């Protein structure tokens, strides 16, 4: 699946997106796999309460299933201005 990182998530990981082969069944499982990779992922996902996730461009919860999902995007909450 394609995983996209926005804003400070992208800055901490160092790439805007990547193809990920995963056995994860939920977003939380995917985050656990990513965090186990190396420190930059651990830093990006240290506090998931400061993140939002979209599955195939639809906002989702972190316990949402990944079956059939082609794109996962992680980003901080947006603020108006």
C-alpha positions in Angstrom: 0.0 0.0 0.0 1.0 3.6 -0.4 1.7 5.5 2.8 1.8 9.3 2.7 3.2 11.5 5.4 2.3 15.2 5.7 3.7 18.2 7.7 5.9 17.4 10.7 5.3 13.6 10.2 7.1 13.9 6.8 9.8 16.0 8.4 10.5 13.5 11.1 10.5 10.5 8.8 12.3 12.3 6.0 10.2 11.1 3.0 6.8 12.2 1.7 5.6 8.8 0.9 6.6 5.1 0.4 5.2 1.8 -0.7 4.8 -0.5 2.3 4.4 -4.3 2.4 2.5 -5.0 5.5 0.8 -7.8 7.4 -1.1 -5.2 9.5 -4.9 -5.6 9.7 -5.6 -2.2 11.3 -4.1 1.3 11.3 -2.8 0.7 14.8 -1.0 -2.4 13.6 0.5 -0.5 10.7 1.8 2.1 13.1 3.3 -0.5 15.3 5.1 -2.0 12.3 6.4 1.4 11.2 7.6 2.3 14.7 9.6 -0.9 14.9 11.5 0.0 11.8 13.8 2.7 13.2 14.0 5.8 15.4 12.7 8.3 12.9 9.4 6.4 12.7 9.3 6.0 16.4 9.7 9.8 16.7 6.9 10.5 14.1 4.4 8.1 15.8 5.4 8.7 19.4 2.1 10.5 20.2 -0.7 9.3 17.9 -3.2 11.6 19.7 -1.5 14.4 17.8 -2.2 12.7 14.4 -5.1 12.0 12.1 -5.3 9.3 9.5 -7.1 9.0 6.1 -7.7 5.7 4.3 -8.2 6.2 0.6 -8.7 9.9 1.2 -11.5 9.3 3.9 -10.9 10.2 7.5 -10.7 7.1 9.7 -10.0 5.9 13.2 -6.8 4.2 14.2 -8.7 0.9 14.8 -10.0 1.0 11.2 -9.3 -2.1 9.2 -6.9 -2.0 6.3 -8.4 -4.7 4.1 -8.7 -3.4 0.6 -7.1 0.0 1.4 -4.6 1.3 -1.2 -3.5 4.5 0.5 -2.9 5.6 4.1 -2.1 9.2 4.9 -0.9 10.5 8.3 -1.1 14.2 9.1 -1.5 16.5 12.1 -5.0 18.0 12.8 -5.6 21.1 10.6 -6.4 24.4 12.0 -8.2 27.3 10.4 -6.6 30.6 9.8 
